[in-house]
Amino acid sequence: MSETIQFLPPRQAVLSRRTAIIADLADLLPPDCLVHEPRELVPFETDAFVAYRRVPLAVVLPRTTAEVAAVMKYCHRYGVPVVPRGAGTSLSGGAIPQEDAVVLGLSKMSRILEVDYANRTATVQAGVTNLSISETVGADGFFYAPDPSSQLACTIGGNIGMNSGGAHCLKYGVTTNNLLGVKMVLVDGTVIELGGKHLDAAGYDLLGLVCGSEGQLGIVTEATVRLIAKPEGARPVLFGFDTSEEAGSCVADVIGSGIIPVAIEFMDKPAIEICEAFAHAGYPLDVGALLIVEVEGSEAEMDAMLKEIVEIAGRHGVKTVRESQSAMEAALIWKGRKSAFGATGRIADYICMDGTVPLGKLSYVLKKTSEITDSFGLRVANVFHAGDGNMHPLILFNANDPEDAAKAEAAGNEILKLCVDAGGCLTGEHGVGIEKRDLMRHQYSEADLAQQMAVRAAFDEGWILNPSKVFPLEGRPTT
Amino acid sequence: MTLIPTSEVDAAYIIRTAASGGKKLAPCGGSTRAGFGNSTEPAEKMSSRGLSGIVDYEPAEMVMTVKAGTPLLEVEAALAANRQMMSFEPMDHRGIMGTTGEPTIGGVFAGNISGPRRFVGGAARDSLLGIRFVNGKGELIRAGGRVMKNVTGLDLVKLLAGSHGTLGFLTEVTFRVLPMPQTVETVVISGLDDAEAARAMAAAMALPVEVSGAAHLPASVKGRFIGGGLPEGEATVLRLEGLSASVAVRADKLADAMAAFGPVSRIAMDESQALWREIRDVHPYADGTRKPLWRVSVAPSVGHQLVAALRLEAGIDAFYDWQGGLVWMRMEADPEAELLRRYIKALGGGHATLMRAPDAVQASTPAFEPQPDAVALLSVRVKQALDPAGIFSPGKMGGNF
């Protein structure tokens, strides 16, 4: 397909030393921790933003922080770009490599190091999957709150890189609100620790800066995260509406009423149909929009909250209200929602947008979004975290048709600009990556971007860490 | 004399002029933490209090945008009128610092000031969505925004929160607010020693009852709370908040579980609110003295071990918030900084901040926890990225930043 997003030109000095670099890396790592045969590099050439791919120079899969440090020290010395990678589930191209880069994959660092219930923390290696933390502590009545849809596969290291969210962060916050500490390798191989089992920073909040920095400030190898006691019960309820506008205004009223559900998820008609066909979750098919509202607590508490929410929904013309009657039904409801991206992928190629807008603008942005996709002759399915205004329009297209693909990208850009203009932002939880990099000037002034880049340079003066990402390629400080 | 800009343009001009003239500035709000921090090079005070007023408040979206110098009182009143609040419960430092003046919203975020709910609900920095500030070059910078989820670029918002004015001059803040709980109730377990209390609090936090405050008030301080109204013996206090029906059910459950640790009683809404406000404001040490006062953050399970270890070697008095992880510690004489910081390290790490001390002691004691070399170096580089000429309170948070 066409490629409108550019990468930095490969550093010739690095490419010409390819053989020597691979030999040197082989000296630093055990044999099974280095990948360099062209055929074996293919799985690392892209992530979940599959429209773009680049075969990296090599892939390293270190097992320890010391090995990560050795690789960083080497790459820093020779100016070799490094692209960190968790599970490669990034939707914004955050883990897509480049020809002159070493991909540093954390998949071999996948141990849970310590669970400490007295302090409600888990300390894990960065390659641990998001879901495995909750699975490990679940039987003891705890869980780890951020729950991105890809939680079965995605890693904590990747979650920290993108400050990942999920459906339940309306109540519990995103990764940065649940991250207590990291062990991290700086660009020159120095190992530092930020935070720990205690709260707040002793000095500057470098931990807060690192979270969501998309692998540009260092390589996180271990993390200490907050565990939370599981609620007594949780109940998702389906609310069907005739129109997206009604559903949107209902969300704003629920939030405004003072009730904070754990999650409010939105699906429009195309999304409902796609998800229902895949998951058979029992979603009503005769509605134009669906909200999944989840409340948690004791039975009495959930009853009280739901009563109020049902009343509010009534004022917005709700057509169907369906409470899950069993744990199995509840699980199905979530299965349908969480498989939305996968289910969409079965019927078409898609790109997923991630803009966030103020709640009061939800209905307006939804309407404008379909106007935009209509104008490009494309279909869109909307499935997103409505409670915090984090939209996920899935723009459907045919990747084998370059013209269609270019249209999808253009429509996506229009939608993201719309989100910014409505008082929101380009990305709520997927990160900028390469996908939204060239739109950064739409959200930030030159001075804003220059300030961010100066802070970035304080960590990585030579711009070798994930260098093609986040900041527009033009106008970067020269080094 | 204090410089009081009345617009962002004004503030930027003052800062540009200072930067080119080699002059140092000390950003502040209402100066209710006056005297706190390491001594800096001589600097002219620059207050945000000329930038005041609520810019935008959408109760239905739970988001407020306010100019940095707005008095905290005004913000809280506007929120209360809509039955909303700042969930992180910013403390009022006037009591312990012996200061007067009006706390400002900018000061709250510049200091990342949080109260008892912090250990479950997040710090001030977790509620802060967006800022406008003037950097050390006199440029107006915008970071973050007004939506709850935002990973667009580097999170300078977190960086500025808690930087105590050393990275930039805040002009405007946008933050998330939450509904005020319908009711508040406190479950009290009496007569526990510090170690037993730590176990009881950990047990409470493992229950699905959503405890939103967990403090332990040893005998030495207990009488100073709610006019001596707490029951006999040391008091371990656990707060529940929310819908009335729900709080009643959860309080029963919690009281049942806590009965295994000691005698249990309950405190109703009004007294609960007063109690947690006094815990927030460190009421027992709002004592009109300059006796060294430490704010220590460690893992909850080791707070009491730290106090026990120090007690063998120094005259100290202490009480605990955040399930035992926040220790307020008043020293009888010497601040014992080195000893304290050595023990914190030995117990798994954390940090101690010296809130106040007699002038001479303060001048020779680092107020902020000294950082390991590599982290200190990074902090210096970050400072240079925002304030290349080093004009904002140089040295306030440590060595070179």
Interface residues (C-beta under 8 A of the other chain):
Chain A: D116 Y117 A118 N119 R120 T121 G141 F142 M162 N163 G165 C169 G173 V174 T176 N177 L186 T190 V191 I192 E193 L194 G196 K197 H198 L199 D200 A201 A202 G203 Y204 D205 L206 L207 G208 L209 C211 G212 S213 Q216 A229 K230 P231 E232 A252 D253 I255 G256 G258 I259 I260 G297 S298 A300 E301 A304 M305 T356 V357 P358 L359 G360 H385 D388 G389 N390 G423 G424 C425 L426 T427 G428 E429 H430 G431 V432 K436 M440 Q443 Y444 S445 A447 D448 L449 Q451 Q452 A454 V455 R456 A457 A458 F459 V470 F471
Chain B: E58 P59 A60 E61 M62 V63 R83 N112 S114 R118 F119 G122 A123 R125 D126 N135 E139 L140 I141 R142 A143 G145 R146 V147 M148 K149 N150 V151 T152 G153 L154 D155 L156 V157 K158 L159 A161 G162 S163 L167 L178 P179 M180 A198 R199 A202 M205 A206 L207 P208 E210 G242 L243 A245 S246 V249 R250 S297 V298 A299 P300 S301 W322 G325 L326 G348 G349 G350 H351 T353 F368 E369 Q371 P372 A374 V375 A376 L378 S379 R381 V382 K383 Q384 A385 L386 M397 G398 F401
